[in-house]
Amino acid sequence: MLTPAFDLSQDPDFLTIAIRVPYARVSEFDVYFEGVDFKFYAKPYFLRLTLPGRVVENGIEQGSYDTDKGASEVSEGGVEDEDEEFDWEIEQSPYEEASESALNPRYCYGFGNLRSGVFQRLQDELSDVIDIKDPDFTPAAERRQKRLAAELAKFDPDHYLADFFEDEAVEQVLKYNPWWTDIYSEMMASLGKSQEQENHAALVCFSEEEKYQLRKFVNKSYLLDKRAHHQVYYSLIDILLAYCYETRVTEGEKNVESAWNIRKLSPTLCWFETWTNVHEILVSFGRRVLCYPLYRHFKLVMKAYRDTIMILQLGKSAVLKCLLDVHKIFQENDPAYILNDLYISDYCVWIQKAKSKKLAALAEALKEESLTKAQLGLDLEELEAAALLVQEEETALKAAHPMSRQQTPSSSPEASDSEESDSTTSSETEGSDSEQGELKGSESETADPLQGSSPEGRSTLLIVAGGVYRNSATETSDGSPGKPPASSQALRGCRPLIEELGEHLNSTVQVSEPEDSAAGSHSTMQGRVDWQTPSDGRQAVFPTIEN
C-alpha cells in the first residue's frame, strides 16, 4: 500500500482533509472516522491519521473528488485547427548523442505521451496490467525490442496449426455480425441513393448507460504537438483492432477474459508502444493475435482489420461507442482500470472534438494497407507447407494400405488352419524318417558316431548359449588334445539344435568309451551334465543312457 500526499486544515465549521490520489479507482473507496481516528482507502492508497482532538459528527459531513487536480499532468487550452491538412508522415529528426549529464531520464506514455512517473511507485501494484517492466526508465526503442522478443518466445506452432486445420470454431465467429455491420450497411445504402455527403452520426445510437458514462467525464481540451497527434490517431487504430477482435470472438457477450484480450492484443496498452506508420500497427496486431488469445487464426486478423475500417468510416460517434465499451470493460476489471486513467478516459473526451475529415483520412490510410503472413515474421507459410506435406503423406499411406489388402488373395481361417496342419504333418514325417535313417545307420556301423573315427578319440557335445555343437578332438600320445577335424569346425556355424534353453543354459555332455572294449562290442554311454535352471522356471534334464 502507498501513503498518499494529503493536507489537513480547519476552520470554525469544518475539518478539511485533502488527499491526492492520482490514478486511483475512486469508484470504490472507503472513508472511516470515529473519535480521533481517520482512515482512507482507495487502491492502492491507504491513509491513517490520529487527530489531536475528537471529530464531531453532526450529519453535515461531505466529500468530493476533483478529477482536474487528480490528472494535473494533462495539458489543456489547445484545440485542433479545423482546416489544417493532416500529413500522415512522421517527421524524422537526425540522431543526437545523449548528453552524459542526462542521468536517469524519464520516458513518457499514456494518451498523447502526456504521462510519466506513474509506474515508479505503482510497479508492484500494476505489474499484472502491462508487460513492460520499469516503463518510466525504458526508452521506446528498447520497449519494441523486448516486445518482439516476447512475441517470438510466446508463439506456439502446435497451437497455430491446430487452429489452422481445425477451424470450425473460427469459422463460426467469422460469421458473427457485430453491431457496426448493420449500421455500415445502412450507411452504404444511403450513399448509393444520394450523391451528397450526409452526416452518419445519427445512425449510431447511445444507450442510457452510455449517456451516463459520458456525463461523468470532465470536459477538457488537449494541447498536442504534431508528433503527439500522430501517436493519438495511430494508437486509436491499435486499440480498435483489439476491441474488434474481442467483440467478434465473444460474439458480443463480454466475459472475464475480455479485459485481458483487449490489453494483451494492443501493444499501446500493454507495452506503451509508439508508432511511425499504419503498416507496423497491423503487423504488430497480427503477431499478437497468433501468439496470445484462444483463437489464433490469420482470418481473424484480417476480419478485425476490415471491422476497424468500417468503424472509422462510420465516424467519431461509432468510435466513441467502441471506446465507451472498452472503458466499461476496464472499469469492471481490477487492476485494468488504470488503463482508463492513462488512455481510454482521455480518448472518450478527445474523440468528441476530433475532426471527421481526419478520421476519414485515417480510414483511407488504413484501407490502402495490406498484410500478408510473410510480413509477420513467424515463418507461417513454411510451417503450413511442412504440415500440409505431412498430411498428404499420411493420406497417401492410408490410401495405399487398403489397396494392398485388396490385392492380397483372401483365405478363410479353415484353409489357413488346414495349410498349417499339412505343413506341420509334413515336417514331422520328414523328421521321423530322418531319425529312423540315422538309427539304422548307427546300428550298421561298428563304432558309435559320437566317438569319432578313432577308437581312442573322444567326442563332446557342447550345449552353450542356447545351442548344441559337436566338438571332436583326438589326443596325442602325450595326452594333449589334438587339432579338431574339419567337420567339427563346420558344425560350429550350424543353427542351434536346442533354442528353448537360451543364454541361461551352459551344459556339457561327455561321451567316452572304455579303453578295454573292442570295436563293435557293446559300449556304455555315460552322461555328465552341468546345467542351470532357466529364468522362466523350466528345467533341462539329461539322463544316463546305457546300450
C-alpha positions in Angstrom: 0.0 0.0 0.0 1.1 3.6 -0.7 0.7 6.5 1.6 -0.9 9.4 -0.4 0.0 13.1 -0.1 -2.5 14.9 2.0 -3.2 18.3 3.5 -5.0 19.0 6.8 -6.8 22.3 7.5 -9.6 23.5 9.8 -12.0 26.4 10.1 -14.7 27.2 12.7 -17.1 24.8 11.0 -15.2 22.1 9.2 -12.1 19.9 9.4 -10.9 19.5 5.8 -8.6 16.7 4.7 -7.4 17.0 1.1 -5.9 13.7 -0.2 -4.1 13.4 -3.6 -4.7 10.0 -5.1 -3.9 10.1 -8.9 -4.8 7.0 -10.9 -6.8 5.6 -8.1 -10.1 3.8 -8.6 -12.3 6.3 -6.9 -15.5 4.5 -7.7 -14.5 2.1 -4.9 -13.1 3.9 -1.8 -13.7 3.8 1.9 -13.6 6.6 4.5 -13.8 5.9 8.2 -13.6 8.3 11.1 -14.5 7.9 14.7 -13.2 9.9 17.7 -9.6 10.7 16.9 -9.1 8.1 14.2 -9.4 8.8 10.5 -8.8 6.2 7.8 -9.0 6.4 4.0 -8.6 3.6 1.4 -8.6 3.7 -2.4 -6.5 1.1 -4.0 -3.5 1.2 -4.0 -3.5 4.1 -1.4 -4.1 3.9 2.3 -4.0 6.8 4.8 -4.4 6.5 8.6 -4.4 9.6 10.9 -4.6 10.1 14.6 -6.1 13.6 15.1 -5.3 15.8 18.1 -8.9 16.0 19.0 -12.2 14.2 18.5 -14.2 14.8 15.3 -17.8 15.9 15.9 -20.4 14.0 13.8 -23.4 16.3 13.2 -24.7 14.9 9.8 -23.3 17.6 7.6 -20.2 15.7 6.6 -19.4 15.6 2.9 -16.8 14.6 0.4 -15.8 15.3 -3.2 -13.4 14.2 -5.9 -11.7 16.8 -8.2 -10.7 15.0 -11.3 -8.9 18.1 -12.7 -6.4 18.0 -9.8 -6.2 14.2 -10.0 -4.9 14.4 -13.5 -3.0 17.6 -13.4 -0.4 16.4 -15.8 -2.7 16.8 -18.8 -2.1 20.0 -20.6 -5.2 22.0 -21.5 -6.1 25.0 -23.6 -5.4 23.9 -27.2 -7.8 22.9 -29.9 -7.2 21.5 -33.4 -7.3 23.6 -36.4 -10.3 22.6 -38.5 -8.8 23.4 -41.8 -5.4 22.1 -41.2 -4.3 19.4 -43.6 -3.1 16.3 -41.7 0.1 14.8 -43.0 0.3 11.1 -42.0 4.1 11.0 -42.5 6.2 11.2 -39.3 8.8 13.9 -39.3 12.3 12.5 -39.0 14.9 14.1 -36.8 18.6 13.4 -37.0 20.1 11.3 -34.3 21.7 13.2 -31.4 24.0 11.7 -28.9 22.6 11.8 -25.4 24.4 14.1 -23.1 26.3 12.4 -20.2 24.6 14.8 -17.8 21.1 13.3 -18.6 21.1 10.7 -15.8 18.0 8.5 -15.1 15.8 10.2 -17.7 12.0 9.6 -17.6 10.1 8.4 -20.6 6.5 9.3 -21.4 3.5 7.2 -22.2 -0.3 7.4 -21.9 -2.6 9.4 -24.1 -0.5 11.7 -26.3 2.6 10.7 -24.3 1.5 13.1 -21.6 2.1 10.8 -18.6 5.3 9.9 -16.8 6.4 8.7 -13.4 3.1 6.8 -12.8 4.7 3.4 -12.5 7.7 4.4 -10.5 5.7 4.0 -7.3 3.0 1.6 -8.6 5.2 -1.0 -10.2 4.3 -3.8 -7.8 0.6 -3.0 -7.9 0.3 -2.7 -11.7 2.7 -5.4 -12.8 -0.2 -7.5 -13.9 -1.6 -4.8 -16.2 1.3 -4.2 -18.5 4.1 -6.5 -19.9 6.9 -3.9 -19.8 8.9 -3.5 -16.6 10.0 -0.1 -15.5 8.3 1.9 -18.3 9.5 5.2 -16.7 13.1 4.3 -17.5 12.7 2.2 -20.7 13.0 4.1 -24.0 10.7 3.4 -26.9 13.3 1.5 -28.9 14.0 -0.9 -26.1 10.3 -1.4 -25.4 9.9 -2.5 -29.0 12.9 -4.9 -28.9 11.6 -6.5 -25.7 8.1 -6.8 -27.2 9.3 -8.6 -30.3 11.4 -11.0 -28.3 8.5 -11.8 -26.0 6.2 -12.5 -29.0 8.7 -14.9 -30.6 9.1 -16.7 -27.3 5.3 -17.0 -26.9 4.5 -18.2 -30.4 3.4 -21.8 -30.4 3.5 -23.6 -33.8 1.3 -26.5 -32.5 -1.4 -24.1 -31.3 -1.3 -22.3 -34.6 -1.5 -25.4 -36.7 -4.3 -26.8 -34.6 -6.4 -23.7 -35.3 -5.3 -23.8 -38.9 -6.5 -27.3 -39.7 -9.4 -27.5 -37.2 -11.1 -24.1 -37.8 -14.7 -24.9 -37.2 -14.9 -22.6 -34.1 -13.0 -19.9 -36.1 -15.4 -20.1 -39.0 -18.3 -19.8 -36.5 -17.1 -16.5 -35.0 -16.2 -15.2 -38.5 -20.0 -15.4 -39.4 -20.9 -13.2 -36.4 -22.2 -9.7 -37.3 -21.3 -7.1 -34.6 -23.5 -4.0 -34.1 -21.5 -1.9 -36.6 -22.1 -4.1 -39.6 -25.8 -3.3 -39.8 -25.1 0.4 -39.4 -22.4 0.3 -42.0 -24.8 -1.4 -44.5 -27.3 1.4 -43.8 -24.7 4.0 -44.5 -23.6 2.4 -47.7 -27.2 2.0 -48.8 -27.8 5.7 -48.1 -24.7 6.7 -50.0 -25.9 4.7 -53.0 -29.1 6.6 -53.1 -27.7 10.1 -52.6 -24.6 11.5 -54.1 -24.4 14.1 -51.3 -22.3 13.6 -48.2 -24.5 13.0 -45.2 -24.0 13.1 -41.5 -23.9 9.4 -40.4 -23.7 10.2 -36.7 -27.4 9.9 -36.5 -27.1 6.2 -37.4 -25.3 5.5 -34.2 -27.4 5.4 -31.1 -26.2 5.5 -27.4 -27.9 3.7 -24.6 -28.9 5.4 -21.3 -25.9 3.7 -19.6 -23.5 5.1 -22.2 -25.0 8.6 -21.8 -24.5 8.3 -18.1 -20.8 7.4 -18.8 -20.4 10.5 -20.9 -21.8 12.8 -18.2 -19.2 11.5 -15.8 -16.2 12.7 -18.0 -14.7 16.0 -17.4 -14.7 18.3 -20.4 -11.2 19.3 -21.3 -9.1 20.2 -24.3 -5.6 18.8 -25.2 -2.7 20.8 -26.4 -0.8 18.3 -28.6 2.1 18.9 -31.0 2.2 17.2 -34.4 4.0 14.2 -33.3 1.7 13.7 -30.4 -1.3 14.0 -32.7 0.1 11.2 -34.9 0.5 9.0 -31.8 -3.0 9.6 -30.7 -4.5 8.6 -34.1 -2.2 5.6 -34.5 -2.8 4.3 -31.1 -6.6 4.6 -31.7 -6.2 2.1 -34.6 -4.3 -0.2 -32.3 -7.0 -0.1 -29.6 -9.9 -0.5 -32.1 -8.2 -3.6 -33.7 -8.0 -5.3 -30.3 -11.6 -4.3 -29.5 -12.9 -5.7 -32.8 -11.2 -9.0 -32.2 -12.6 -9.3 -28.7 -16.1 -8.4 -29.8 -16.1 -11.0 -32.6 -14.6 -13.9 -30.7 -17.1 -13.4 -27.8 -19.9 -12.7 -30.2 -20.7 -9.5 -28.2 -21.0 -11.3 -24.9 -18.3 -10.0 -22.7 -16.6 -12.3 -20.1 -13.9 -12.3 -17.5 -11.2 -12.6 -20.2 -12.4 -9.6 -22.2 -10.2 -7.0 -20.5 -7.2 -9.4 -20.8 -7.8 -9.9 -24.5 -8.0 -6.2 -25.3 -5.0 -5.0 -23.4 -2.9 -8.1 -24.5 -3.6 -7.6 -28.2 -2.9 -3.9 -28.1 0.8 -3.0 -27.7 -0.2 0.5 -27.0 -1.9 -0.6 -23.8 0.5 -3.4 -22.6 3.8 -2.2 -23.9 3.2 1.6 -24.2 4.3 1.2 -27.8 4.7 4.2 -30.1 4.1 4.1 -33.9 5.5 5.7 -37.0 3.2 4.3 -39.7 0.0 2.3 -40.1 1.6 -0.8 -41.5 3.6 -1.6 -38.4 0.4 -1.4 -36.4 -1.1 -4.1 -38.5 2.0 -6.3 -38.3 2.1 -6.0 -34.5 -1.6 -6.8 -34.1 -1.3 -9.8 -36.4 1.7 -11.2 -34.5 -0.1 -10.8 -31.1 -3.3 -12.5 -32.4 -1.3 -15.5 -33.4 0.6 -15.6 -30.1 -1.7 -14.9 -27.2 -5.5 -15.4 -27.3 -7.5 -18.6 -27.6 -8.3 -18.4 -31.3 -5.1 -17.9 -33.3 -6.0 -17.6 -37.0 -4.9 -15.2 -39.7 -8.5 -14.9 -40.9 -9.4 -13.3 -37.6 -6.6 -10.7 -38.1 -8.0 -9.7 -41.4 -11.5 -9.6 -40.2 -10.6 -7.3 -37.3 -8.8 -5.1 -39.9 -11.9 -4.8 -42.0 -14.1 -4.1 -39.0 -11.8 -1.3 -37.9 -12.1 0.3 -41.3 -15.9 0.2 -41.0 -15.9 1.8 -37.6 -13.6 4.7 -38.7 -15.7 5.2 -41.8 -18.8 5.5 -39.7 -17.3 8.4 -37.9 -16.5 9.6 -34.4 -19.8 8.5 -33.0 -19.1 4.9 -33.8 -15.6 5.3 -32.5 -16.9 6.8 -29.2 -19.3 4.0 -28.8 -16.4 1.5 -29.0 -14.3 3.4 -26.6 -17.2 3.6 -24.1 -17.5 -0.2 -24.2 -13.7 -0.6 -23.6 -13.9 1.9 -20.7 -16.7 -0.1 -19.1 -14.8 -3.4 -19.5 -11.7 -2.0 -17.9 -13.6 -0.2 -15.2 -15.1 -3.5 -14.1 -11.7 -5.3 -14.0 -9.1 -4.9 -11.3 -6.5 -3.7 -11.9 -7.1 -2.9 -15.6 -8.9 0.3 -14.6 -5.6 2.1 -14.6 -5.6 1.9 -18.4 -8.7 4.1 -18.3 -6.8 6.8 -16.5 -3.8 6.5 -18.8 -5.6 6.2 -22.1 -9.3 5.4 -22.5 -10.9 8.2 -20.5 -8.9 10.8 -22.4 -9.8 9.2 -25.7 -13.5 9.3 -24.8 -13.2 13.1 -24.2 -10.9 13.8 -27.2 -12.8 11.9 -29.8 -15.9 14.1 -29.4 -13.8 17.1 -30.6 -11.9 15.2 -33.3 -12.3 16.2 -36.9 -14.4 13.9 -39.1 -12.2 14.6 -42.0 -9.1 13.3 -40.2 -10.9 10.2 -39.2 -12.0 9.6 -42.8 -8.4 10.2 -43.9 -7.2 7.7 -41.3 -9.7 5.1 -42.6 -8.4 5.6 -46.1 -4.8 5.3 -45.0 -5.7 2.0 -43.2 -7.7 0.8 -46.2 -4.7 1.2 -48.5 -2.5 -1.0 -46.4 -2.2 -4.8 -46.9 -0.9 -7.5 -44.7 0.5 -11.0 -45.6 1.6 -13.9 -43.4 5.2 -13.5 -44.5 5.3 -10.0 -43.1 4.5 -11.2 -39.6 8.0 -12.7 -39.2 6.8 -16.0 -37.8 7.5 -18.3 -40.8 3.9 -19.2 -41.1 4.0 -20.2 -44.8 6.9 -22.6 -44.3 5.1 -24.0 -41.2 1.9 -24.6 -43.1 3.7 -26.1 -46.1 5.5 -28.6 -44.0 2.3 -29.5 -42.2 0.4 -30.0 -45.4 3.2 -32.2 -46.8 3.0 -34.4 -43.8 -0.8 -34.5 -44.1 -0.6 -35.5 -47.8 1.9 -38.3 -47.0 -0.4 -39.7 -44.3 -3.3 -39.6 -46.7 -1.3 -41.4 -49.3 -0.3 -44.1 -46.9 -3.9 -44.6 -45.8 -5.0 -44.8 -49.4 -2.3 -47.4 -50.2 -3.0 -49.6 -47.3 -6.5 -50.8 -48.3 -5.3 -51.3 -51.9 -2.6 -53.7 -50.7 -5.1 -55.6 -48.7 -7.4 -55.9 -51.7 -4.5 -57.2 -53.9 -3.7 -60.0 -51.3 -5.8 -63.2 -52.0 -8.3 -63.7 -49.3 -8.1 -67.0 -47.4 -10.5 -68.5 -44.9 -9.4 -69.4 -41.4 -10.2 -73.1 -42.1 -8.0 -73.1 -45.2 -5.2 -71.4 -43.2 -5.5 -73.9 -40.4 -5.5 -76.8 -43.0 -2.3 -75.5 -44.6 -0.6 -75.1 -41.3 -1.7 -78.6 -40.3 -0.4 -80.1 -43.6 2.9 -78.3 -43.2 3.3 -79.5 -39.6 2.4 -83.1 -40.6 4.9 -83.0 -43.5 7.7 -81.7 -41.3 7.0 -84.2 -38.6 7.1 -87.1 -41.2 10.3 -85.8 -42.6 11.8 -85.6 -39.1 10.8 -89.2 -38.2 12.2 -90.6 -41.4 15.4 -88.8 -40.8 15.6 -90.1 -37.3 14.9 -93.7 -38.4 17.6 -93.4 -41.0 20.1 -92.3 -38.5 19.2 -95.1 -36.1 19.7 -97.7 -38.8 23.0 -96.2 -39.9 24.3 -96.3 -36.3 23.3 -99.9 -35.9 25.2 -101.0 -39.0 28.4 -99.1 -38.0 30.9 -100.8 -35.8 31.5 -97.7 -33.7 29.3 -95.0 -32.1 29.4 -91.9 -34.3 29.8 -89.8 -31.2 33.2 -91.4 -30.6 34.8 -90.1 -33.8 36.7 -92.2 -36.4 39.3 -93.4 -33.9 38.7 -95.9 -31.0 40.8 -93.6 -28.9 39.0 -90.5 -29.9 36.7 -88.6 -27.7 33.6 -86.7 -28.9 32.0 -83.9 -26.9 28.6 -82.3 -27.2 28.7 -78.7 -26.1 25.4 -77.1 -25.1 26.3 -73.4 -24.9 24.2 -70.3 -25.3 21.0 -71.9 -26.4 22.6 -74.4 -28.9 24.2 -77.8 -29.2 27.6 -78.1 -31.0 29.8 -81.1 -31.7 33.4 -80.8 -30.6 35.5 -83.8 -31.7 39.2 -83.9 -30.9 41.9 -86.6 -30.8 44.5 -86.8 -28.2 48.2 -87.1 -29.0 50.5 -89.6 -27.4 51.2 -87.4 -24.5 47.6 -86.9 -23.8 47.2 -83.3 -25.1 44.3 -82.6 -27.3 44.9 -82.7 -31.0 43.5 -80.5 -33.8 39.8 -80.9 -34.2 38.6 -82.3 -37.6 37.1 -80.0 -40.2 33.7 -81.5 -39.6 33.6 -80.1 -36.1 34.6 -76.6 -37.3 31.8 -76.7 -39.8 29.3 -77.7 -37.2 30.1 -74.7 -35.1 28.4 -72.4 -37.5 25.3 -74.5 -37.7 21.9 -73.3 -36.3 21.5 -74.3 -32.7 19.6 -77.5 -32.2 18.0 -76.5 -28.9 16.7 -73.0 -28.8 14.5 -73.2 -25.7 17.3 -73.1 -23.2 18.6 -69.7 -24.4 21.5 -68.0 -22.9 20.7 -69.3 -19.4 22.0 -72.8 -20.0 25.6 -73.8 -20.3 26.0 -77.6 -20.2 28.5 -80.1 -21.4 27.8 -83.8 -22.2 30.9 -86.0 -22.3 30.6 -89.4 -24.0 33.5 -91.8 -23.8 34.3 -95.5 -24.5 36.2 -97.7 -22.0 39.7 -98.4 -23.2 39.4 -102.2 -22.8 36.5 -102.6 -25.0 37.0 -103.6 -28.7 35.4 -102.1 -31.8 31.9 -103.3 -32.5 31.3 -104.6 -28.9 28.7 -103.2 -26.6 29.6 -99.8 -25.2 28.3 -97.9 -22.2 27.5 -94.2 -22.7 27.9 -92.2 -19.6 26.5 -88.7 -19.3 27.8 -85.7 -17.3 25.6 -82.7 -17.3 26.3 -79.2 -15.8 23.2 -77.1 -16.2 21.4 -74.0 -14.9 17.7 -73.5 -14.4 16.3 -71.0 -17.0 14.7 -67.8 -15.7 11.2 -68.9 -16.7 11.2 -71.9 -14.4 11.9 -74.7 -16.9 14.4 -77.3 -16.2 16.8 -79.2 -18.5 17.4 -82.9 -17.7 19.9 -85.3 -19.4 19.5 -88.9 -18.2 22.3 -91.5 -18.4 21.7 -93.9 -21.3 23.2 -97.4 -21.4 23.3 -99.5 -24.6 
